[in-house]
């Protein structure tokens, strides 16, 4: 898992999580904390929004297939919660940056009636 993380490729990380979150395997249980780190540190950007949505959908499916008393279910729920939190943080960052960016921009020329009038002819 460390090699996947070192590559810092969001698509590869998401693909890795898809594979290990298969309902037919539980070999990932030893790496739960590392997976949480992957989610929180590598899948946190705006560019990972689609991957987060796909992973949440995958987790919803896996959770629907597990028995309520399954020990795995708790981890899958925690991964899902982490993805939702990271997604919300990314969207808040996007909205905050967008608002700040928009407020910093001057109004377009049509809103300045004299701005489009040439001062001299060339």
C-alpha positions in Angstrom: 0.0 0.0 0.0 2.9 2.4 0.7 4.1 2.1 -2.9 0.7 3.0 -4.2 0.6 6.1 -1.9 4.1 7.1 -2.9 3.0 7.3 -6.6 0.6 10.1 -5.6 -1.8 9.2 -8.4 -5.4 9.7 -7.4 -6.7 7.3 -10.1 -4.3 4.5 -9.0 -5.2 5.1 -5.3 -8.9 4.9 -6.0 -8.4 1.8 -8.1 -6.5 0.2 -5.3 -9.3 0.9 -2.8 -11.8 -0.6 -5.2 -9.9 -3.8 -5.4 -9.3 -4.2 -1.7 -12.8 -3.2 -0.8 -14.2 -6.2 -2.5 -16.7 -8.0 -0.4 -14.9 -11.3 -1.1 -11.7 -10.3 0.6 -10.7 -9.2 4.1 -7.0 -9.1 3.7 -7.1 -5.3 4.0 -8.1 -5.4 7.7 -4.5 -5.1 8.8 -4.2 -1.8 6.9 -7.3 0.1 8.0 -5.4 3.1 9.5 -3.3 3.4 6.3 -6.5 3.4 4.2 -7.9 6.2 6.3 -4.7 8.1 5.7 -5.0 7.5 2.0 -8.6 8.9 2.1 -7.8 11.9 4.1 -4.5 12.9 2.5 -4.6 11.6 -1.0 -8.2 11.8 -2.0 -8.9 15.2 -0.5 -8.5 17.4 -3.5 -11.2 18.8 -5.9 -9.8 16.6 -8.7 -10.7 13.5 -6.7 -14.4 14.3 -6.4 -15.5 11.8 -9.0 -13.3 9.1 -7.5 -14.8 9.8 -4.0 -18.3 9.5 -5.4 -17.5 6.2 -7.0 -15.9 4.9 -3.9 -18.8 5.9 -1.8 -21.1 4.1 -4.2 -18.9 1.0 -3.9 -19.0 1.2 -0.1 -22.8 1.5 -0.2 -23.0 -1.7 -2.2 -20.5 -3.6 0.0 -22.4 -2.4 3.1 -25.7 -3.6 1.7 -24.1 -7.1 1.2 -22.7 -7.5 4.7 -24.4 -8.9 7.7 -25.3 -6.3 10.3 -23.1 -7.9 13.0 -20.1 -8.2 10.7 -16.9 -6.8 12.1 -15.9 -5.5 8.7 -19.1 -3.4 8.5 -17.8 -0.9 11.1 -14.6 -0.2 9.0 -16.5 0.1 5.8 -18.8 2.6 7.5 -15.8 4.6 8.8 -14.3 4.7 5.4 -17.6 5.9 3.9 -17.8 8.6 6.6 -14.2 9.7 6.0 -14.9 10.0 2.2 -18.0 12.1 2.9 -16.1 14.4 5.3 -13.2 14.8 2.8 -15.7 15.5 0.0 -17.5 18.1 2.1 -14.2 19.8 3.0 -13.1 19.8 -0.7 -16.5 21.3 -1.7 -16.3 24.0 1.0 -12.8 24.8 -0.1 -14.0 25.1 -3.7 -16.9 27.3 -2.7 -14.6 29.4 -0.5 -12.0 29.8 -3.2 -14.7 30.5 -5.8 -16.3 33.2 -3.6 -13.0 34.8 -2.7 -11.9 34.7 -6.4 -15.2 36.2 -7.6 -15.1 38.9 -5.0 -11.5 39.8 -6.0 -12.4 40.2 -9.6 -13.4 43.6 -11.0 -16.7 43.9 -12.6 -16.7 43.2 -16.4 -16.5 46.2 -18.7 -20.2 46.5 -19.5 -20.7 47.5 -15.8 -18.3 50.4 -16.2 -20.0 52.5 -18.9 -17.0 54.6 -19.6 -14.5 51.8 -19.5 -15.3 50.7 -23.0 -15.1 54.1 -24.5 -11.7 54.5 -26.2 -9.7 57.4 -24.9 -8.1 57.9 -28.3 -8.2 56.4 -31.8 -5.3 54.5 -33.1 
